[in-house]
Structures are given as structure tokens and as C-alpha cells.
Amino acid sequence: MEAAYRKEADCMIVPMPREVDHHVAGNMSREIDLLAESWHVHRIVFDFAGTDFMDSSGIGILIGRKKTMDMHAGKVTAVNLGERVYKIFEKSGLFQIISLEEEEK
């Protein structure tokens, strides 16, 4: 997977791939965790601008990073949810633990 993670101040921006499934979930989780720790971020923003599909593995990525950020008094947010991903957030209850922002900040 070619990720273009980037750091802005104490925030890590994670562009999500077109398809978020079990094929990318494990590597993404490890990469995000390693970078978040080495970059000392207190906020992770998941950018879904290019995402068309997400299964339960994608939900796992988000929940796992939320738990990690909670341990460090950090925050996890999501931006640019398309209609399909928005429905997944709604039906899975992700909006109860991960806030939605209008645009990447």
C-alpha cells in the first residue's frame, strides 16, 4: 500500500485508500501506530475523500486507533465521508466515538 500519511503540528492526516478491507487493514494499523508514536501526535484525522468501500476491517482500524489515542488523551476524527462511508459510520455506531469534521483541518 502506498500511503501518503503526513504530519501537521501534532496531527497525523491519514488518507484512506479506495477500498478499506482486510487486505490493507493490518498494514495500515501498524503503519499508523508506528508513525503516530514516532511523530508524537495527539490527533489522527482519517480522510475518506477517495474511499468507495469499507468493511469491518476498516471499522477495526478506526476503533483501534481511537483506543490508542484515548490512552494518550488524543482525538480521532474523520473528514470527507462519501455517502457510502457515511452510511457505514451511521449503521456501525462509529459516530458515537469518532467525530466528523466538515473538512480537513
C-alpha atoms as a printed R data frame, in Angstrom:
    type eleno elety resid chain resno       x      y      z
1   ATOM     1    CA   MET     A     1   0.000  0.000  0.000
2   ATOM     2    CA   GLU     A     2   1.284  3.418 -0.888
3   ATOM     3    CA   ALA     A     3   0.291  5.698  1.944
4   ATOM     4    CA   ALA     A     4   0.786  9.429  1.977
5   ATOM     5    CA   TYR     A     5   0.480  9.962  5.699
6   ATOM     6    CA   ARG     A     6   1.513 13.416  6.758
7   ATOM     7    CA   LYS     A     7   2.056 15.357  9.930
8   ATOM     8    CA   GLU     A     8   0.785 18.847 10.633
9   ATOM     9    CA   ALA     A     9   1.786 20.133 14.090
10  ATOM    10    CA   ASP     A    10   0.637 17.381 16.488
11  ATOM    11    CA   CYS     A    11  -1.857 15.948 13.993
12  ATOM    12    CA   MET     A    12  -1.478 12.983 11.643
13  ATOM    13    CA   ILE     A    13  -3.504 13.031  8.412
14  ATOM    14    CA   VAL     A    14  -4.356  9.542  7.125
15  ATOM    15    CA   PRO     A    15  -5.686  9.402  3.561
16  ATOM    16    CA   MET     A    16  -7.781  6.265  3.372
17  ATOM    17    CA   PRO     A    17  -7.471  4.054  0.278
18  ATOM    18    CA   ARG     A    18 -10.263  3.489 -2.248
19  ATOM    19    CA   GLU     A    19 -11.074  0.117 -0.668
20  ATOM    20    CA   VAL     A    20 -10.541 -0.436  3.045
21  ATOM    21    CA   ASP     A    21 -10.704 -4.169  3.708
22  ATOM    22    CA   HIS     A    22  -8.730 -6.953  5.384
23  ATOM    23    CA   HIS     A    23  -6.079 -6.780  2.659
24  ATOM    24    CA   VAL     A    24  -4.925 -3.332  3.820
25  ATOM    25    CA   ALA     A    25  -6.138 -3.174  7.429
26  ATOM    26    CA   GLY     A    26  -3.267 -4.933  9.203
27  ATOM    27    CA   ASN     A    27  -0.505 -2.988  7.497
28  ATOM    28    CA   MET     A    28  -2.360  0.304  7.842
29  ATOM    29    CA   SER     A    29  -2.894 -0.222 11.558
30  ATOM    30    CA   ARG     A    30   0.789 -0.994 12.127
31  ATOM    31    CA   GLU     A    31   1.981  1.927  9.992
32  ATOM    32    CA   ILE     A    32  -0.356  4.401 11.689
33  ATOM    33    CA   ASP     A    33   0.614  3.213 15.164
34  ATOM    34    CA   LEU     A    34   4.346  3.427 14.446
35  ATOM    35    CA   LEU     A    35   4.141  6.857 12.871
36  ATOM    36    CA   ALA     A    36   1.754  8.269 15.476
37  ATOM    37    CA   GLU     A    37   4.166  7.212 18.202
38  ATOM    38    CA   SER     A    38   7.322  8.437 16.481
39  ATOM    39    CA   TRP     A    39   5.688 11.708 15.401
40  ATOM    40    CA   HIS     A    40   4.192 12.218 18.893
41  ATOM    41    CA   VAL     A    41   0.764 13.120 17.526
42  ATOM    42    CA   HIS     A    42  -2.253 13.808 19.684
43  ATOM    43    CA   ARG     A    43  -4.787 13.729 16.902
44  ATOM    44    CA   ILE     A    44  -5.430 11.450 13.945
45  ATOM    45    CA   VAL     A    45  -7.616 12.636 11.056
46  ATOM    46    CA   PHE     A    46  -8.861  9.933  8.708
47  ATOM    47    CA   ASP     A    47  -9.563 11.407  5.265
48  ATOM    48    CA   PHE     A    48 -12.105  9.361  3.302
49  ATOM    49    CA   ALA     A    49 -12.150 11.566  0.183
50  ATOM    50    CA   GLY     A    50 -11.057  8.708 -2.089
51  ATOM    51    CA   THR     A    51 -12.802  5.836 -0.303
52  ATOM    52    CA   ASP     A    52 -15.593  3.918 -2.044
53  ATOM    53    CA   PHE     A    53 -15.730  0.802  0.131
54  ATOM    54    CA   MET     A    54 -15.044 -0.087  3.741
55  ATOM    55    CA   ASP     A    55 -15.783 -3.347  5.542
56  ATOM    56    CA   SER     A    56 -15.499 -4.336  9.203
57  ATOM    57    CA   SER     A    57 -11.697 -4.343  8.928
58  ATOM    58    CA   GLY     A    58 -11.836 -0.621  8.235
59  ATOM    59    CA   ILE     A    59 -14.059 -0.135 11.248
60  ATOM    60    CA   GLY     A    60 -11.426 -2.034 13.235
61  ATOM    61    CA   ILE     A    61  -8.696  0.360 12.063
62  ATOM    62    CA   LEU     A    62 -10.703  3.295 13.377
63  ATOM    63    CA   ILE     A    63 -11.683  1.722 16.686
64  ATOM    64    CA   GLY     A    64  -8.129  0.529 17.350
65  ATOM    65    CA   ARG     A    65  -6.649  3.966 16.705
66  ATOM    66    CA   LYS     A    66  -9.366  5.565 18.853
67  ATOM    67    CA   LYS     A    67  -8.404  3.299 21.760
68  ATOM    68    CA   THR     A    68  -4.734  4.187 21.306
69  ATOM    69    CA   MET     A    69  -5.456  7.915 21.169
70  ATOM    70    CA   ASP     A    70  -7.690  7.643 24.258
71  ATOM    71    CA   MET     A    71  -4.754  6.211 26.214
72  ATOM    72    CA   HIS     A    72  -2.731  9.309 25.319
73  ATOM    73    CA   ALA     A    73  -5.547 11.852 25.755
74  ATOM    74    CA   GLY     A    74  -5.691 12.228 21.981
75  ATOM    75    CA   LYS     A    75  -8.500 12.542 19.484
76  ATOM    76    CA   VAL     A    76  -9.624 10.760 16.310
77  ATOM    77    CA   THR     A    77 -11.742 12.484 13.681
78  ATOM    78    CA   ALA     A    78 -12.961 11.751 10.159
79  ATOM    79    CA   VAL     A    79 -13.351 14.030  7.155
80  ATOM    80    CA   ASN     A    80 -14.711 13.853  3.613
81  ATOM    81    CA   LEU     A    81 -17.098 10.937  4.111
82  ATOM    82    CA   GLY     A    82 -18.871  9.971  0.925
83  ATOM    83    CA   GLU     A    83 -22.435  8.686  1.041
84  ATOM    84    CA   ARG     A    84 -21.465  5.003  1.317
85  ATOM    85    CA   VAL     A    85 -18.888  5.518  4.061
86  ATOM    86    CA   TYR     A    86 -21.263  7.862  5.902
87  ATOM    87    CA   LYS     A    87 -23.884  5.072  5.981
88  ATOM    88    CA   ILE     A    88 -21.288  2.653  7.369
89  ATOM    89    CA   PHE     A    89 -20.451  5.138 10.132
90  ATOM    90    CA   GLU     A    90 -24.149  5.551 10.899
91  ATOM    91    CA   LYS     A    91 -25.040  1.865 10.963
92  ATOM    92    CA   SER     A    92 -21.948  0.783 12.898
93  ATOM    93    CA   GLY     A    93 -22.248  3.465 15.565
94  ATOM    94    CA   LEU     A    94 -18.841  4.986 14.752
95  ATOM    95    CA   PHE     A    95 -20.298  8.490 15.096
96  ATOM    96    CA   GLN     A    96 -20.669  7.794 18.815
97  ATOM    97    CA   ILE     A    97 -16.890  7.559 19.242
98  ATOM    98    CA   ILE     A    98 -15.383  9.374 16.251
99  ATOM    99    CA   SER     A    99 -16.356 12.925 15.371
100 ATOM   100    CA   LEU     A   100 -16.993 14.071 11.828
101 ATOM   101    CA   GLU     A   101 -15.452 17.309 10.624
102 ATOM   102    CA   GLU     A   102 -16.618 19.230  7.593
103 ATOM   103    CA   GLU     A   103 -13.171 19.495  6.079
104 ATOM   104    CA   GLU     A   104  -9.597 18.513  6.821
105 ATOM   105    CA   LYS     A   105  -8.033 20.744  9.479
